[in-house]
């Protein structure tokens, strides 16, 4: 499966959707923010409210060590 957006996939099986939503339910907002930050470079998305790790630190009020742990987890 090579689609990025699950809603745009033409052929999709039920197991994939269940695994996708199960994974999403385990992520925290800070995890999603970090993924969004790194996904921006993959998608060439210039319009974002998070431009670097320092924005993640400020937005979620975490230290760099906590940010580093999130990066290692994701």
Secondary structure, DSSP 8 states (H G I E B T S, - for coil): ---SSGGG-SS--HHHHHHHHHHHHH--HHHHHHHHHHHHHHHT----S--SHHHHHHHHT--HHHHHHHHHH-
